[in-house]
Amino acid sequence: MSDTHAQTTPFVRETMVPQAPPPAGQTGAVRWLRQNLFSTWLNTILTIAGLVAIFFLLRGLVPWLAHSVWNANSLSECRQIIADRWGPDATGACWAVVRDRWTQWLFGFYPRELYWRPVLALALMFVAAAPVLFPALPRRLLVLSLLYPFVGFWLLWGGSIWTPVGGLVGFVIWYGVWTALASRAPFIGVVLGFLLAVFWWLFLGHDVMRLISDTVPYGIQSVRSDRFGGFVLSLTIGVAAIAMSLPMGIALALGRQSDMFLIKTLCVGFIEFIRGVPLITLLFTASLLLNYFLPPGTSFDIILRVIIMVTLFAAAYIAEVIRGGLAALPRGQYEAGDALGLNYFQAQRLIILPQALKISIPGIVSTFIGLFKDTTLVIFVGLLDPLKGITDAVRASFDWKGIYWEPYIFVGSIFFLFCFGMSRYSMYLERRLKRDHR
């Protein structure tokens, strides 16, 4: 047998061939280019077309940025500096307008001596948001998150400290009534607590707080809403609407899936109506018509009215996003709650909503990003948003009349940073939640 094998095997290598480097076309940058840019004739054509487009874009953009001027007192001075340095036909960016008017883009016409208040409110906002965004922090810090809306309101608008305290008392009444009835009739507790809170806010709280304010007057300088503007205005509207629209959207999504005909009809009607109406229409309603639906003598600040309408608008879209997450859950998850003997609220809180919200995270964050960018629409109701309101105010001055691209690039960059930050946090949250299922 061994002789036969020796006769049929003509050659057996006794030494290994030394290793050789791969061909130049199969390694390094050449290999990456062949695989990603020139793998087929279609990719080659698209790559060449993209390079040509980038070339024409950079051919005008790079010299414009390279000739930038940061120190000047007017647009004419900027143009004179560019002409002296780079020739009479040269063009360049005049970032001096941002350097000169950046406080207006950030604070609008907020009193200069009170800039510390919106800065402090912004810093406290990050402190209050930290326990919500990062569950690793102690849960007791959520008290700061709950108190921040009232502290932030007082810092931004000023006035008597008893005004935000009166608003806080309404929520305490709501929570107290719900806690008292939670074990026997939780739904009735929520509704009754809400009605009592509304009664306090509309009819009783104002007089009580005014009496306390007369007895113990304490407050800080008031700032009218027409002094707000820039990113202080956008952040105030955006953050408030985001914080309030999420719980409202959850309630609407659950209401739309309810078996109670009246609750379901009201939720469906609200969602479909809001989604069928442009946001600008709601803003005009907030500006002109909302007071007609309030009791006589009641006056809402224009920014608060806009926040209410933007919140309602975002809540309708978030409700549909969460409804998609609820529909994606298998029926067994609902049956598991029934098998464990949980009531409706316990099953939703412990089993259904955590899974549905995890599925809905990309849609929810997309809605929040769109909501934050839509805050620029408040210009149509006379508020000075950073994109057009403040930019037009800056360009209306004689010194900066005629400047065009620089303000929009600056405002767009700030919006991009905020929206990109929200997008990255969404990706972090998705990765952290997926880790639980390994």
Disulfide bonds with the S-S distance in Angstrom:
Cys78-Cys94 1.97
